[in-house]
Amino acid sequence: MSTEGGVRAWVEVRGAALRRNARRIQEAVGPDVALIPVVKADAYGLGADRAVAVLEDLDPGGYAVATVQEGGDLRARGVTRPVFVLAPVPAGAMERAVREGLTLSLSDSEGVEALRAAAFRAGRTASYHLEIDTGMGRAGLDWRRVDRWKREVDPGGDGGVRWAGCFTHFHSADDPDSASMTLQWERFQDALRSLAPLPTGDFRIHACNSPAALRIPGYGADAVRPGIFLYGGRPGQGLPLPEPVVALRARITLIRDRPPGSTVGYGATYRARGWERWATISAGYGDGIPRALSNRGEVLVRGRRAPVVGRISMDMTVVDITHVPGAAVGDVATFIGMDEGSAITLEEVAEWADTINYEVLTGLSARLPRIWIEEGTG
């Protein structure tokens, strides 16, 4: 835990656990399958610069992001490996992508033409991966129409663009029933056959995110794109659990004993049932703590669970510490993570907030400092 008493709230990140989680994915898919860690949304809210520094030890085949801005930020930090922008980008952002040497994902012949024009303006050759929509529906070339578009999406290296890969995305890899994955994989293979002959050399074929890589490693093809598992989030039912990576903590700044009938928070949605001891914690929804945890979430104080009472405010959360002996101002409250042998997981918080672990992580506010902990210090 932080030893700086002036820090009101913070996120702890265990870099060694992140690295070990990545190694577990690599072991699952085998040494011949490239690891392309997904570091979009600032490495799921934990800090892409530090995450990349940790993952470099694994000699990844590149990194995946969602926007040209994110890819440019990696380049500015000195990343020279391939950087794949997995989401469609506006045509106006393509020229910057070309200048930064980013590999874009394209879904149609119009995208190829727009990238060709951007490459001409930048005076460079641009690379792209063709996305095949096998059921996700949000992007990609329809797998049933691939043969119709082959000539348009494969310029053969002419005109300043280079077709460097092909991929799809499984929509239900977190479901223990793998039937939908099998169907999507078969569709993807049909599309690849329609596109044959494919380019040779460093051409990449990839499909798996974290749950897919762990559930059916054989679908790894040339590369996998792990995300949530790296950062300590459970990837799906029936799958191996990752090591916890993240802890979210804040300090108790005020303690008050309240008589029966006392109310707390906006709307006075909670009323004391008897004499209760309440602690005010210096973090709220402005820090990324879901407001949906009001009157239903819990935190750890001195290893014991303390329920949230009243509505969570932008900068403060109040919890009932009546049954936490010895709690004092300055103590650390844990919203996510371990404390004296007890734990609150990302998934618990997500369940209380009626959301998913991805959203909890990426929702952590930028005003919370990220404290990366070396092995042996936490």
C-alpha positions, 0 to 999 in steps of 0.5 A, a space after each residue: 500500500 502507499 506510504 504517502 499519507 497525502 495521497 487521497 486515492 490511488 490505483 496499485 498495479 502489480 507489473 509482475 502479475 501482468 507479465 505472468 498472466 501474459 506468459 500463461 496466454 503464451 503457454 496456452 497457445 504455444 511458442 509459434 503463435 505471436 502474442 499481440 497484447 491489447 493495450 487500448 484505452 491506456 492499457 485498460 486504464 492502468 497506463 499503457 507506457 508502463 504496461 508496454 515496458 512490462 510486456 516487452 520482456 515477452 518479445 510480443 509480435 506487436 501491440 493492439 490499440 483502438 485509435 490512431 491517437 493511441 497508436 501515435 502515443 505508443 510511437 511517441 513513447 518509443 515503441 517500434 514494434 507493429 501497432 495494430 489499430 483494430 477499430 475502424 478509423 475516420 478517413 481523415 485520420 488515415 494520413 496520420 496513421 500512415 506517417 506513424 507507421 500504424 497498421 489499420 483494420 479495414 472492412 471494405 474496398 472503400 477503406 482500401 481506397 481511402 488508405 491508398 489516397 492517404 499513403 499517396 499524400 504521406 509518400 509512404 506505403 501503408 499496411 492493413 489487416 482485413 477484418 472478416 465479419 463472421 457474426 460480430 456485426 460491428 465491423 468487417 467484410 461479410 464472410 459470405 461476400 468475401 469472394 466478391 470483394 477479393 480484387 478490391 481488397 487485395 491490391 497486390 502491393 500496388 498503389 502504396 498499400 500492403 495487405 498484411 493480415 486478416 482477422 475476425 473477432 469471436 462474439 461469445 468466447 466468454 461463454 462455456 458453450 463453444 458452439 458459436 466460436 466453432 461456427 465463426 471459425 468455420 466461417 473465417 476459414 471459408 473466407 480465407 479459402 475464398 481469398 486464397 492465395 494469401 500473401 506470404 511472408 509476415 502475413 498475420 491471421 488472428 482471431 482470439 481474444 483472452 477467453 478464446 485463446 484459453 478456451 480453444 488454443 487451436 484457433 490461435 492461428 498466427 497470433 492472439 490478441 489477449 486483453 482482460 486476462 492480462 490485467 487480472 480480469 476473469 475472461 469467462 466461465 470455466 476458464 483459468 483465473 488470472 493473477 490479480 493485477 489491480 487494487 483500488 484504494 483510498 483513505 478514510 478522512 472522517 469518522 463519525 458516530 451517528 444516532 438512530 435515524 441519521 441519514 447520509 448522502 444525496 437524497 437521504 437514501 440510507 437511514 441508520 437503524 441504530 447507533 452506527 459508526 460511519 467512515 467517509 472515504 476520499 473517493 467517489 464516482 469522479 474517481 471511477 467508483 461506479 455510482 451504482 454501488 450506492 447502498 449495495 457495494 462494500 469496501 475492505 477496512 482492516 481486512 473486514 467488509 464495510 457496506 456502502 451507505 447512502 449514495 456515492 458522491 463525486 469525491 466521497 463514499 461513506 461506509 458503515 464501520 460499526 463492526 470494524 474494531 480499531 478503524 481510524 482516520 488515515 486508514 486505507 479502504 480497499 474498493 478492489 484488491 486484497 487487504 489482510 487476507 480478504 479480497 474484493 474482486 473486479 468481478 464482485 464490483 462489476 456484479 454490484 454495478 450491473 456491468 462487466 469487469 472491462 468497464 470497471 477497469 477502464 472507468 478508473 479516473 485519470 486523477 487517480 495516480 497509478 502506482 506500479 509495484 515491483 515484485 516483493 513490495 506488494 
